[in-house]
Amino acid sequence: MKKLILLVPCLLVLVLMSCDRRTSKKERLENAVSDFNKNFKIESLKSYYPETYTEIKTDSVISNTFLVSIKNYTSMDSEIPVHSLSKNSTELTKYHRVFESDILVAVSDKIIYEKHISAEEFRDYSNSEFWKNATLEHIWIDQDASNTTTLALGISFVNPNNKAYKFYEMLIDKNGKERLTLIEDHS
């Protein structure tokens, strides 16, 4: 009986010592995953086209009549999301910057036409899906279609999400009146 009395407290101490709240393998794994997820950050990378501010300025005299100045440039304040890709811990989003243009036309040193052109202005004329993510691609002088009484400009818009585009022709007469015609529509 003495042995039993000594054995019971020893067993009791042994049982209590084994309940010291050590974590199991499963609990340690769950804690490690939880800590990793708290500290894990998804790295967001952004890619822009073009990468930096771009400006192309054209000054021309057409048919010894029209003095034309066209400035095509990127708007650094707005962009169009084109593509997003997530891989492992990195998320890559590609953007196409919005382009705008300023046109100035003079005849005999008198300004007859001055206008800012962007996709926003054209969006107001049409509710087409094309215009939701469209941007001006560029404006250029069509020297072959221009003459001494009319200046011809080509205007193209692109939607970088679906590779659609629209091509317009703008005719400006000596009085500064414009006529805009849609030439091609691939939307």
C-alpha positions in Angstrom: 0.0 0.0 0.0 2.9 2.2 0.7 4.2 1.6 -2.7 0.8 2.5 -4.2 0.7 5.7 -2.2 4.1 6.7 -3.6 3.2 5.5 -7.1 0.0 7.6 -7.4 1.7 11.0 -6.7 4.5 10.1 -9.1 2.0 9.2 -11.8 0.1 12.3 -11.1 3.2 14.5 -11.4 4.2 12.7 -14.6 0.7 13.2 -16.1 0.7 16.9 -15.1 4.2 17.4 -16.5 3.2 15.9 -19.9 0.3 18.5 -20.2 2.7 21.5 -20.5 0.8 22.9 -23.6 3.5 22.1 -26.1 2.1 22.5 -29.6 1.6 19.6 -31.9 3.1 19.4 -35.4 -0.2 20.4 -36.9 -0.6 23.5 -34.7 3.0 24.6 -35.4 2.4 24.3 -39.2 -0.9 26.2 -38.9 0.8 29.0 -36.9 3.7 29.2 -39.4 1.3 29.5 -42.3 -0.7 32.1 -40.5 2.4 34.2 -39.7 3.6 33.9 -43.3 0.3 35.1 -44.6 0.4 38.1 -42.2 3.8 39.1 -43.4 3.4 38.2 -47.1 2.9 41.2 -49.4 1.9 40.9 -53.1 4.3 43.0 -55.1 2.4 45.1 -57.6 4.4 46.1 -60.8 3.1 48.6 -63.3 4.2 48.8 -66.8 3.4 51.9 -69.0 3.5 52.4 -72.7 5.2 54.7 -73.4 7.3 54.6 -70.3 7.9 58.4 -70.1 6.4 61.6 -71.3 6.4 61.7 -75.1 5.9 64.7 -77.2 6.1 65.1 -81.0 5.8 68.6 -82.4 5.3 69.2 -86.1 5.5 72.7 -87.7 4.8 72.9 -91.5 3.9 75.3 -94.2 1.4 73.7 -96.6 1.0 75.0 -100.2 2.5 78.3 -99.2 -0.8 79.1 -97.5 -1.3 77.2 -94.2 1.1 77.4 -91.3 0.4 74.3 -89.2 1.6 73.4 -85.8 0.6 70.0 -84.3 1.7 68.8 -80.9 1.0 65.2 -80.0 1.8 64.3 -76.4 1.1 61.9 -73.6 -1.1 62.8 -70.7 0.7 61.7 -67.6 -2.4 62.0 -65.5 -4.5 59.3 -67.2 -3.9 55.8 -68.5 -5.9 52.9 -69.8 -5.5 49.5 -68.1 -4.7 47.0 -70.8 -3.7 43.7 -69.2 -3.3 42.3 -65.6 -1.3 39.2 -64.8 -0.8 37.5 -61.4 2.0 35.0 -60.9 3.3 33.8 -57.5 3.8 36.9 -55.4 3.8 39.4 -58.2 0.9 41.2 -59.9 1.8 42.9 -63.2 -0.5 45.5 -64.7 0.1 47.0 -68.1 -1.2 50.5 -68.9 -1.4 52.5 -72.2 -1.0 56.2 -71.6 -3.6 58.5 -73.0 -2.5 60.8 -75.9 -3.8 64.2 -76.7 -3.0 66.8 -79.3 -3.1 70.6 -79.9 -3.6 72.0 -83.3 -2.9 75.5 -84.4 -3.4 76.7 -88.0 -2.6 80.2 -89.4 -3.0 81.8 -92.7 -1.1 85.0 -93.5 0.1 85.2 -89.9 -3.5 85.2 -88.6 -4.6 82.3 -86.5 -7.8 80.8 -88.1 -8.0 77.5 -86.1 -6.9 76.4 -82.7 -8.2 73.2 -81.0 -7.3 70.6 -78.4 -8.2 67.0 -79.5 -8.5 63.9 -77.3 -10.7 60.8 -77.2 -12.8 62.5 -74.5 -14.3 65.0 -77.0 -15.1 62.3 -79.5 -16.6 60.1 -76.8 -19.3 62.7 -76.4 -20.4 62.2 -80.0 -20.9 58.5 -79.8 -22.0 55.9 -77.2 -20.0 53.1 -78.8 -18.1 50.6 -76.7 -15.0 51.6 -78.6 -14.7 54.9 -76.8 -14.7 53.5 -73.3 -11.0 52.7 -73.5 -9.9 54.6 -76.5 -7.1 57.1 -76.9 -5.9 59.4 -79.6 -3.1 57.7 -81.4 -1.8 60.7 -83.4 -2.7 63.5 -85.8 -0.7 64.2 -88.9 -0.9 66.5 -92.0 -2.1 64.7 -95.1 0.0 66.7 -97.7 -1.4 64.8 -100.7 -5.0 65.8 -99.8 -4.1 69.4 -98.9 -4.1 72.3 -101.4 -4.1 76.1 -101.3 -7.7 76.3 -100.1 -8.0 73.3 -97.8 -5.8 71.7 -95.2 -6.3 68.0 -94.6 -5.4 66.3 -91.4 -5.5 62.6 -90.5 -6.7 61.6 -87.0 -6.5 58.1 -85.6 -7.8 56.7 -82.4 -7.0 53.3 -80.9 -8.5 51.1 -78.3 -5.6 49.2 -76.8 -7.8 46.6 -75.1 -9.2 45.1 -78.3 -6.8 46.5 -80.9 -9.7 48.4 -82.6 -9.1 51.7 -84.3 -10.9 54.6 -86.1 -9.4 56.9 -88.7 -10.9 60.3 -89.4 -10.1 63.0 -91.9 -10.4 66.6 -90.8 -10.6 69.3 -93.5 -10.0 72.9 -92.5 -10.6 75.8 -95.0 -9.0 79.2 -95.2 -11.7 80.6 -92.9 -11.0 78.0 -90.1 -14.1 76.0 -90.7 -13.6 72.3 -90.1 -15.3 69.2 -91.6 -14.7 65.9 -89.9 -15.3 62.6 -91.8 -15.0 59.0 -90.5 -12.8 57.2 -93.1 -12.2 53.7 -91.4 -13.9 52.0 -88.5 -12.3 48.8 -87.3 -14.1 48.4 -83.9 
